[in-house]
């Protein structure tokens, strides 16, 4: 499955719907779907906020593969200027600083790393590419009423 869209907040509902369909196809439970949506939302909002240069439009491509070692692997690409937000040198120190004194940025990437699995960044063919896999949670047993 794949989707191409503009880096524009008005496109986010399309992206969210696409990811819902992908999660449904992969059989991801509700908790896993929420984590995937948070990762995608963070990636997309970063592209929208920081990806534009000189008002040139930026496109986003999301593709999902099913099967293999993990139920679902997601590849998120944008054609914004190269930006390796995953170079987190100094973020560990930043997390120790009071929220009121912390610099802006960087914490969303920490969130992505915590919620995604096998998160990787690469610059390839003039595109930023983030790939992560999703391990379906074991279904939670229902409590008797």
MODELLER restraints for C-alpha pairs under 7 A, 6 or more apart:
rsr = mdl.restraints
at = mdl.atoms
rsr.add(forms.Gaussian(group=physical.xy_distance, feature=features.Distance(at['CA:1:A'], at['CA:63:A']), mean=5.63, stdev=0.5))
rsr.add(forms.Gaussian(group=physical.xy_distance, feature=features.Distance(at['CA:1:A'], at['CA:64:A']), mean=5.32, stdev=0.5))
rsr.add(forms.Gaussian(group=physical.xy_distance, feature=features.Distance(at['CA:1:A'], at['CA:65:A']), mean=6.87, stdev=0.5))
rsr.add(forms.Gaussian(group=physical.xy_distance, feature=features.Distance(at['CA:2:A'], at['CA:62:A']), mean=5.57, stdev=0.5))
rsr.add(forms.Gaussian(group=physical.xy_distance, feature=features.Distance(at['CA:2:A'], at['CA:63:A']), mean=4.09, stdev=0.5))
rsr.add(forms.Gaussian(group=physical.xy_distance, feature=features.Distance(at['CA:2:A'], at['CA:64:A']), mean=6.27, stdev=0.5))
rsr.add(forms.Gaussian(group=physical.xy_distance, feature=features.Distance(at['CA:3:A'], at['CA:61:A']), mean=5.68, stdev=0.5))
rsr.add(forms.Gaussian(group=physical.xy_distance, feature=features.Distance(at['CA:3:A'], at['CA:62:A']), mean=5.30, stdev=0.5))
rsr.add(forms.Gaussian(group=physical.xy_distance, feature=features.Distance(at['CA:3:A'], at['CA:63:A']), mean=6.39, stdev=0.5))
rsr.add(forms.Gaussian(group=physical.xy_distance, feature=features.Distance(at['CA:4:A'], at['CA:60:A']), mean=5.67, stdev=0.5))
rsr.add(forms.Gaussian(group=physical.xy_distance, feature=features.Distance(at['CA:4:A'], at['CA:61:A']), mean=4.39, stdev=0.5))
rsr.add(forms.Gaussian(group=physical.xy_distance, feature=features.Distance(at['CA:4:A'], at['CA:62:A']), mean=6.51, stdev=0.5))
rsr.add(forms.Gaussian(group=physical.xy_distance, feature=features.Distance(at['CA:5:A'], at['CA:11:A']), mean=6.75, stdev=0.5))
rsr.add(forms.Gaussian(group=physical.xy_distance, feature=features.Distance(at['CA:5:A'], at['CA:59:A']), mean=5.81, stdev=0.5))
rsr.add(forms.Gaussian(group=physical.xy_distance, feature=features.Distance(at['CA:5:A'], at['CA:60:A']), mean=5.34, stdev=0.5))
rsr.add(forms.Gaussian(group=physical.xy_distance, feature=features.Distance(at['CA:5:A'], at['CA:61:A']), mean=6.49, stdev=0.5))
rsr.add(forms.Gaussian(group=physical.xy_distance, feature=features.Distance(at['CA:6:A'], at['CA:58:A']), mean=6.07, stdev=0.5))
rsr.add(forms.Gaussian(group=physical.xy_distance, feature=features.Distance(at['CA:6:A'], at['CA:59:A']), mean=4.53, stdev=0.5))
rsr.add(forms.Gaussian(group=physical.xy_distance, feature=features.Distance(at['CA:6:A'], at['CA:60:A']), mean=5.89, stdev=0.5))
rsr.add(forms.Gaussian(group=physical.xy_distance, feature=features.Distance(at['CA:7:A'], at['CA:47:A']), mean=6.38, stdev=0.5))
rsr.add(forms.Gaussian(group=physical.xy_distance, feature=features.Distance(at['CA:7:A'], at['CA:48:A']), mean=5.07, stdev=0.5))
rsr.add(forms.Gaussian(group=physical.xy_distance, feature=features.Distance(at['CA:7:A'], at['CA:58:A']), mean=5.47, stdev=0.5))
rsr.add(forms.Gaussian(group=physical.xy_distance, feature=features.Distance(at['CA:7:A'], at['CA:59:A']), mean=5.52, stdev=0.5))
rsr.add(forms.Gaussian(group=physical.xy_distance, feature=features.Distance(at['CA:7:A'], at['CA:60:A']), mean=6.07, stdev=0.5))
rsr.add(forms.Gaussian(group=physical.xy_distance, feature=features.Distance(at['CA:8:A'], at['CA:48:A']), mean=5.88, stdev=0.5))
rsr.add(forms.Gaussian(group=physical.xy_distance, feature=features.Distance(at['CA:9:A'], at['CA:48:A']), mean=6.95, stdev=0.5))
rsr.add(forms.Gaussian(group=physical.xy_distance, feature=features.Distance(at['CA:16:A'], at['CA:37:A']), mean=6.91, stdev=0.5))
rsr.add(forms.Gaussian(group=physical.xy_distance, feature=features.Distance(at['CA:23:A'], at['CA:33:A']), mean=6.23, stdev=0.5))
rsr.add(forms.Gaussian(group=physical.xy_distance, feature=features.Distance(at['CA:26:A'], at['CA:66:A']), mean=6.64, stdev=0.5))
rsr.add(forms.Gaussian(group=physical.xy_distance, feature=features.Distance(at['CA:26:A'], at['CA:71:A']), mean=5.83, stdev=0.5))
rsr.add(forms.Gaussian(group=physical.xy_distance, feature=features.Distance(at['CA:26:A'], at['CA:72:A']), mean=6.26, stdev=0.5))
rsr.add(forms.Gaussian(group=physical.xy_distance, feature=features.Distance(at['CA:28:A'], at['CA:136:A']), mean=5.34, stdev=0.5))
rsr.add(forms.Gaussian(group=physical.xy_distance, feature=features.Distance(at['CA:29:A'], at['CA:136:A']), mean=6.88, stdev=0.5))
rsr.add(forms.Gaussian(group=physical.xy_distance, feature=features.Distance(at['CA:29:A'], at['CA:137:A']), mean=6.64, stdev=0.5))
rsr.add(forms.Gaussian(group=physical.xy_distance, feature=features.Distance(at['CA:29:A'], at['CA:139:A']), mean=6.88, stdev=0.5))
rsr.add(forms.Gaussian(group=physical.xy_distance, feature=features.Distance(at['CA:32:A'], at['CA:136:A']), mean=6.51, stdev=0.5))
rsr.add(forms.Gaussian(group=physical.xy_distance, feature=features.Distance(at['CA:32:A'], at['CA:137:A']), mean=6.52, stdev=0.5))
rsr.add(forms.Gaussian(group=physical.xy_distance, feature=features.Distance(at['CA:35:A'], at['CA:115:A']), mean=5.90, stdev=0.5))
rsr.add(forms.Gaussian(group=physical.xy_distance, feature=features.Distance(at['CA:39:A'], at['CA:112:A']), mean=5.29, stdev=0.5))
rsr.add(forms.Gaussian(group=physical.xy_distance, feature=features.Distance(at['CA:39:A'], at['CA:115:A']), mean=6.88, stdev=0.5))
rsr.add(forms.Gaussian(group=physical.xy_distance, feature=features.Distance(at['CA:42:A'], at['CA:108:A']), mean=6.34, stdev=0.5))
rsr.add(forms.Gaussian(group=physical.xy_distance, feature=features.Distance(at['CA:51:A'], at['CA:58:A']), mean=6.87, stdev=0.5))
rsr.add(forms.Gaussian(group=physical.xy_distance, feature=features.Distance(at['CA:51:A'], at['CA:80:A']), mean=4.79, stdev=0.5))
rsr.add(forms.Gaussian(group=physical.xy_distance, feature=features.Distance(at['CA:51:A'], at['CA:81:A']), mean=6.60, stdev=0.5))
rsr.add(forms.Gaussian(group=physical.xy_distance, feature=features.Distance(at['CA:52:A'], at['CA:58:A']), mean=6.21, stdev=0.5))
rsr.add(forms.Gaussian(group=physical.xy_distance, feature=features.Distance(at['CA:52:A'], at['CA:80:A']), mean=6.29, stdev=0.5))
rsr.add(forms.Gaussian(group=physical.xy_distance, feature=features.Distance(at['CA:58:A'], at['CA:78:A']), mean=6.86, stdev=0.5))
rsr.add(forms.Gaussian(group=physical.xy_distance, feature=features.Distance(at['CA:58:A'], at['CA:79:A']), mean=5.85, stdev=0.5))
rsr.add(forms.Gaussian(group=physical.xy_distance, feature=features.Distance(at['CA:58:A'], at['CA:80:A']), mean=5.84, stdev=0.5))
rsr.add(forms.Gaussian(group=physical.xy_distance, feature=features.Distance(at['CA:59:A'], at['CA:78:A']), mean=5.65, stdev=0.5))
rsr.add(forms.Gaussian(group=physical.xy_distance, feature=features.Distance(at['CA:59:A'], at['CA:79:A']), mean=5.93, stdev=0.5))
rsr.add(forms.Gaussian(group=physical.xy_distance, feature=features.Distance(at['CA:60:A'], at['CA:77:A']), mean=5.61, stdev=0.5))
rsr.add(forms.Gaussian(group=physical.xy_distance, feature=features.Distance(at['CA:60:A'], at['CA:78:A']), mean=4.42, stdev=0.5))
rsr.add(forms.Gaussian(group=physical.xy_distance, feature=features.Distance(at['CA:60:A'], at['CA:79:A']), mean=6.93, stdev=0.5))
rsr.add(forms.Gaussian(group=physical.xy_distance, feature=features.Distance(at['CA:61:A'], at['CA:76:A']), mean=5.93, stdev=0.5))
rsr.add(forms.Gaussian(group=physical.xy_distance, feature=features.Distance(at['CA:61:A'], at['CA:77:A']), mean=5.10, stdev=0.5))
rsr.add(forms.Gaussian(group=physical.xy_distance, feature=features.Distance(at['CA:61:A'], at['CA:78:A']), mean=6.31, stdev=0.5))
rsr.add(forms.Gaussian(group=physical.xy_distance, feature=features.Distance(at['CA:62:A'], at['CA:75:A']), mean=5.63, stdev=0.5))
rsr.add(forms.Gaussian(group=physical.xy_distance, feature=features.Distance(at['CA:62:A'], at['CA:76:A']), mean=4.61, stdev=0.5))
rsr.add(forms.Gaussian(group=physical.xy_distance, feature=features.Distance(at['CA:62:A'], at['CA:77:A']), mean=6.35, stdev=0.5))
rsr.add(forms.Gaussian(group=physical.xy_distance, feature=features.Distance(at['CA:63:A'], at['CA:74:A']), mean=5.85, stdev=0.5))
rsr.add(forms.Gaussian(group=physical.xy_distance, feature=features.Distance(at['CA:63:A'], at['CA:75:A']), mean=5.24, stdev=0.5))
rsr.add(forms.Gaussian(group=physical.xy_distance, feature=features.Distance(at['CA:63:A'], at['CA:76:A']), mean=6.72, stdev=0.5))
rsr.add(forms.Gaussian(group=physical.xy_distance, feature=features.Distance(at['CA:64:A'], at['CA:72:A']), mean=6.68, stdev=0.5))
rsr.add(forms.Gaussian(group=physical.xy_distance, feature=features.Distance(at['CA:64:A'], at['CA:73:A']), mean=5.63, stdev=0.5))
rsr.add(forms.Gaussian(group=physical.xy_distance, feature=features.Distance(at['CA:64:A'], at['CA:74:A']), mean=4.60, stdev=0.5))
rsr.add(forms.Gaussian(group=physical.xy_distance, feature=features.Distance(at['CA:64:A'], at['CA:75:A']), mean=6.37, stdev=0.5))
rsr.add(forms.Gaussian(group=physical.xy_distance, feature=features.Distance(at['CA:65:A'], at['CA:72:A']), mean=5.69, stdev=0.5))
rsr.add(forms.Gaussian(group=physical.xy_distance, feature=features.Distance(at['CA:65:A'], at['CA:73:A']), mean=5.19, stdev=0.5))
rsr.add(forms.Gaussian(group=physical.xy_distance, feature=features.Distance(at['CA:65:A'], at['CA:74:A']), mean=6.59, stdev=0.5))
rsr.add(forms.Gaussian(group=physical.xy_distance, feature=features.Distance(at['CA:66:A'], at['CA:72:A']), mean=4.60, stdev=0.5))
rsr.add(forms.Gaussian(group=physical.xy_distance, feature=features.Distance(at['CA:66:A'], at['CA:73:A']), mean=6.48, stdev=0.5))
rsr.add(forms.Gaussian(group=physical.xy_distance, feature=features.Distance(at['CA:70:A'], at['CA:133:A']), mean=6.49, stdev=0.5))
rsr.add(forms.Gaussian(group=physical.xy_distance, feature=features.Distance(at['CA:70:A'], at['CA:134:A']), mean=6.25, stdev=0.5))
rsr.add(forms.Gaussian(group=physical.xy_distance, feature=features.Distance(at['CA:70:A'], at['CA:135:A']), mean=5.55, stdev=0.5))
rsr.add(forms.Gaussian(group=physical.xy_distance, feature=features.Distance(at['CA:71:A'], at['CA:134:A']), mean=6.52, stdev=0.5))
rsr.add(forms.Gaussian(group=physical.xy_distance, feature=features.Distance(at['CA:71:A'], at['CA:135:A']), mean=6.21, stdev=0.5))
rsr.add(forms.Gaussian(group=physical.xy_distance, feature=features.Distance(at['CA:71:A'], at['CA:136:A']), mean=6.55, stdev=0.5))
rsr.add(forms.Gaussian(group=physical.xy_distance, feature=features.Distance(at['CA:72:A'], at['CA:133:A']), mean=5.84, stdev=0.5))
rsr.add(forms.Gaussian(group=physical.xy_distance, feature=features.Distance(at['CA:72:A'], at['CA:134:A']), mean=5.34, stdev=0.5))
rsr.add(forms.Gaussian(group=physical.xy_distance, feature=features.Distance(at['CA:73:A'], at['CA:132:A']), mean=5.83, stdev=0.5))
rsr.add(forms.Gaussian(group=physical.xy_distance, feature=features.Distance(at['CA:73:A'], at['CA:133:A']), mean=4.16, stdev=0.5))
rsr.add(forms.Gaussian(group=physical.xy_distance, feature=features.Distance(at['CA:73:A'], at['CA:134:A']), mean=6.10, stdev=0.5))
rsr.add(forms.Gaussian(group=physical.xy_distance, feature=features.Distance(at['CA:74:A'], at['CA:131:A']), mean=5.64, stdev=0.5))
rsr.add(forms.Gaussian(group=physical.xy_distance, feature=features.Distance(at['CA:74:A'], at['CA:132:A']), mean=5.46, stdev=0.5))
rsr.add(forms.Gaussian(group=physical.xy_distance, feature=features.Distance(at['CA:74:A'], at['CA:133:A']), mean=6.03, stdev=0.5))
rsr.add(forms.Gaussian(group=physical.xy_distance, feature=features.Distance(at['CA:75:A'], at['CA:129:A']), mean=6.82, stdev=0.5))
rsr.add(forms.Gaussian(group=physical.xy_distance, feature=features.Distance(at['CA:75:A'], at['CA:130:A']), mean=5.80, stdev=0.5))
rsr.add(forms.Gaussian(group=physical.xy_distance, feature=features.Distance(at['CA:75:A'], at['CA:131:A']), mean=4.41, stdev=0.5))
rsr.add(forms.Gaussian(group=physical.xy_distance, feature=features.Distance(at['CA:75:A'], at['CA:132:A']), mean=6.69, stdev=0.5))
rsr.add(forms.Gaussian(group=physical.xy_distance, feature=features.Distance(at['CA:76:A'], at['CA:129:A']), mean=5.70, stdev=0.5))
rsr.add(forms.Gaussian(group=physical.xy_distance, feature=features.Distance(at['CA:76:A'], at['CA:130:A']), mean=5.17, stdev=0.5))
rsr.add(forms.Gaussian(group=physical.xy_distance, feature=features.Distance(at['CA:76:A'], at['CA:131:A']), mean=6.26, stdev=0.5))
rsr.add(forms.Gaussian(group=physical.xy_distance, feature=features.Distance(at['CA:77:A'], at['CA:127:A']), mean=6.23, stdev=0.5))
rsr.add(forms.Gaussian(group=physical.xy_distance, feature=features.Distance(at['CA:77:A'], at['CA:128:A']), mean=5.45, stdev=0.5))
rsr.add(forms.Gaussian(group=physical.xy_distance, feature=features.Distance(at['CA:77:A'], at['CA:129:A']), mean=4.44, stdev=0.5))
rsr.add(forms.Gaussian(group=physical.xy_distance, feature=features.Distance(at['CA:77:A'], at['CA:130:A']), mean=6.42, stdev=0.5))
rsr.add(forms.Gaussian(group=physical.xy_distance, feature=features.Distance(at['CA:78:A'], at['CA:127:A']), mean=5.53, stdev=0.5))
rsr.add(forms.Gaussian(group=physical.xy_distance, feature=features.Distance(at['CA:78:A'], at['CA:128:A']), mean=5.43, stdev=0.5))
rsr.add(forms.Gaussian(group=physical.xy_distance, feature=features.Distance(at['CA:78:A'], at['CA:129:A']), mean=6.84, stdev=0.5))
rsr.add(forms.Gaussian(group=physical.xy_distance, feature=features.Distance(at['CA:79:A'], at['CA:126:A']), mean=6.35, stdev=0.5))
rsr.add(forms.Gaussian(group=physical.xy_distance, feature=features.Distance(at['CA:79:A'], at['CA:127:A']), mean=4.57, stdev=0.5))
rsr.add(forms.Gaussian(group=physical.xy_distance, feature=features.Distance(at['CA:79:A'], at['CA:128:A']), mean=6.37, stdev=0.5))
rsr.add(forms.Gaussian(group=physical.xy_distance, feature=features.Distance(at['CA:80:A'], at['CA:127:A']), mean=6.79, stdev=0.5))
rsr.add(forms.Gaussian(group=physical.xy_distance, feature=features.Distance(at['CA:82:A'], at['CA:123:A']), mean=6.69, stdev=0.5))
rsr.add(forms.Gaussian(group=physical.xy_distance, feature=features.Distance(at['CA:82:A'], at['CA:128:A']), mean=6.06, stdev=0.5))
rsr.add(forms.Gaussian(group=physical.xy_distance, feature=features.Distance(at['CA:83:A'], at['CA:128:A']), mean=6.94, stdev=0.5))
rsr.add(forms.Gaussian(group=physical.xy_distance, feature=features.Distance(at['CA:84:A'], at['CA:121:A']), mean=6.95, stdev=0.5))
rsr.add(forms.Gaussian(group=physical.xy_distance, feature=features.Distance(at['CA:85:A'], at['CA:109:A']), mean=6.89, stdev=0.5))
rsr.add(forms.Gaussian(group=physical.xy_distance, feature=features.Distance(at['CA:86:A'], at['CA:109:A']), mean=6.45, stdev=0.5))
rsr.add(forms.Gaussian(group=physical.xy_distance, feature=features.Distance(at['CA:86:A'], at['CA:121:A']), mean=6.77, stdev=0.5))
rsr.add(forms.Gaussian(group=physical.xy_distance, feature=features.Distance(at['CA:94:A'], at['CA:102:A']), mean=6.51, stdev=0.5))
rsr.add(forms.Gaussian(group=physical.xy_distance, feature=features.Distance(at['CA:113:A'], at['CA:119:A']), mean=6.21, stdev=0.5))
rsr.add(forms.Gaussian(group=physical.xy_distance, feature=features.Distance(at['CA:116:A'], at['CA:132:A']), mean=5.81, stdev=0.5))
rsr.add(forms.Gaussian(group=physical.xy_distance, feature=features.Distance(at['CA:116:A'], at['CA:133:A']), mean=6.37, stdev=0.5))
rsr.add(forms.Gaussian(group=physical.xy_distance, feature=features.Distance(at['CA:116:A'], at['CA:134:A']), mean=6.37, stdev=0.5))
rsr.add(forms.Gaussian(group=physical.xy_distance, feature=features.Distance(at['CA:117:A'], at['CA:132:A']), mean=5.59, stdev=0.5))
rsr.add(forms.Gaussian(group=physical.xy_distance, feature=features.Distance(at['CA:117:A'], at['CA:133:A']), mean=5.05, stdev=0.5))
rsr.add(forms.Gaussian(group=physical.xy_distance, feature=features.Distance(at['CA:117:A'], at['CA:134:A']), mean=5.93, stdev=0.5))
rsr.add(forms.Gaussian(group=physical.xy_distance, feature=features.Distance(at['CA:118:A'], at['CA:132:A']), mean=5.35, stdev=0.5))
rsr.add(forms.Gaussian(group=physical.xy_distance, feature=features.Distance(at['CA:118:A'], at['CA:133:A']), mean=5.95, stdev=0.5))
rsr.add(forms.Gaussian(group=physical.xy_distance, feature=features.Distance(at['CA:119:A'], at['CA:130:A']), mean=6.95, stdev=0.5))
rsr.add(forms.Gaussian(group=physical.xy_distance, feature=features.Distance(at['CA:119:A'], at['CA:131:A']), mean=5.66, stdev=0.5))
rsr.add(forms.Gaussian(group=physical.xy_distance, feature=features.Distance(at['CA:119:A'], at['CA:132:A']), mean=4.36, stdev=0.5))
rsr.add(forms.Gaussian(group=physical.xy_distance, feature=features.Distance(at['CA:120:A'], at['CA:130:A']), mean=5.57, stdev=0.5))
rsr.add(forms.Gaussian(group=physical.xy_distance, feature=features.Distance(at['CA:120:A'], at['CA:131:A']), mean=5.25, stdev=0.5))
rsr.add(forms.Gaussian(group=physical.xy_distance, feature=features.Distance(at['CA:120:A'], at['CA:132:A']), mean=6.44, stdev=0.5))
rsr.add(forms.Gaussian(group=physical.xy_distance, feature=features.Distance(at['CA:121:A'], at['CA:129:A']), mean=5.62, stdev=0.5))
rsr.add(forms.Gaussian(group=physical.xy_distance, feature=features.Distance(at['CA:121:A'], at['CA:130:A']), mean=4.58, stdev=0.5))
rsr.add(forms.Gaussian(group=physical.xy_distance, feature=features.Distance(at['CA:121:A'], at['CA:131:A']), mean=6.60, stdev=0.5))
rsr.add(forms.Gaussian(group=physical.xy_distance, feature=features.Distance(at['CA:122:A'], at['CA:128:A']), mean=6.15, stdev=0.5))
rsr.add(forms.Gaussian(group=physical.xy_distance, feature=features.Distance(at['CA:122:A'], at['CA:129:A']), mean=5.25, stdev=0.5))
rsr.add(forms.Gaussian(group=physical.xy_distance, feature=features.Distance(at['CA:122:A'], at['CA:130:A']), mean=6.66, stdev=0.5))
rsr.add(forms.Gaussian(group=physical.xy_distance, feature=features.Distance(at['CA:123:A'], at['CA:129:A']), mean=6.10, stdev=0.5))
